[in-house]
Amino acid sequence: MKNTVLVTGGSGYIGSWVVKGLLEKGYTVRMTVRDKSKKEKYEFLTDIADKNKGELEIWEADLLKKGSFDEAAVGCDSILHLASPFILNVKDAQLDLVDPAVKGTSNVLEAANKSNSVRKVILTSSVAAIYGDAIDMKNQHLSKFTENEFNTSSSLDHLPYSFSKVQAEKKAWEIAKQQSSWELIVVNPSFVMGPSLESISKSESIKFMRNILSGKFKSGAAELYFGYVDVRDVASAHIYCLENKAEGRHILAERVTDILSFSNLIEAEYKDKYKLPKSNNPKWVLSLIGSFFGLSRKFVKNNVGIPIQFDTSKSIEKLHLTYTPLQQTVRDMVDQMESQ
Ligand code: NDP
């Protein structure tokens, strides 16, 4: 019989692929949701459980409630902690992002401490915990971002989501070092793309693709470079870390590209079906109109037109990850959105 694994954020965009993978492998998945009565948020996973070897248990827990995960962790061998808000536009960065990320991580790891059964915790961090602005690479005299860097340029006022991720990951390492019952393994995905198993996620991944397809950037894209990775590869990396020896942090990115080149991948498949950008907006224009796209002047200055690179060799060598080509990721995501 396979082990029991606690998964937080299992109803989300990435989490649901992780839960699906675990159910297919026969695990008992103890998934936490904020409100068990909102069945529409996880029913699709109950259907997947019915068709597979594994079992799905739904438990209630909230990142912001101390002790909320304690009961659910008892009897689990491992925890996959994915829950954390991935929202860029928030009213109160402390309350809406940093508190759930940091207090949530403490609450989940304290539950691991109290459980007496948990031996491994896999934390979904982000490349946002590695760097904040693209210009950090130059400022830190790096040719690539690696697993050695921690984001030092984000704050509550500037890129608060990235700030929430670096604070949460640091908190996790701090708590992990104070005990010896379980080991911490961290996954740092870049921007996650690919088909969604559910249709209600608020993840920025889904929003980004919807914005591109709806023509939001048709008058011109911002020359912003992001790493991209397929959601199914991210799920596989989590499960690999669960089942095998792994240590430390792991950057995940199939490639780095700018928004225009990303859109060109859509155009290559779907021709003129969508109102896609045909060029980049000049940086000075973005400094003036950037707020329309939610971009502050500081963000434009430190990111637009500044390429970045990631060293992804650890994910390939240690996690044996074969990345899904971005073209396929994009095609599968658009096809899935069209079928909704
Ligand atoms: P989703 O919004 O789809 O999932 C977020 C999950 O967190 C949801 O299941 C949500 O539950 C849960 N959650 C949020 N707030 C709380 C809370 N207060 N208590 C309990 N659960 C909560 O986002 P993604 O799947 O994209 O993100 C999952 C993880 O991956 C996050 O940690 C994110 O930072 C990280 N990540 C994402 C990347 C991406 O490009 N998508 C890139 C790198 C990292 P509910 O359904 O109740 O809202």
Boltz pocket constraint, residues with backbone or C-beta under 6 A from the ligand:
constraints:
  - pocket:
      binder: B
      contacts: [[A, 8], [A, 9], [A, 10], [A, 11], [A, 12], [A, 13], [A, 14], [A, 15], [A, 32], [A, 33], [A, 34], [A, 35], [A, 41], [A, 61], [A, 62], [A, 63], [A, 64], [A, 81], [A, 82], [A, 83], [A, 84], [A, 85], [A, 86], [A, 100], [A, 124], [A, 125], [A, 126], [A, 127], [A, 165], [A, 188], [A, 189], [A, 190], [A, 191], [A, 192], [A, 193], [A, 201], [A, 202], [A, 203], [A, 204], [A, 205]]
      max_distance: 6.0
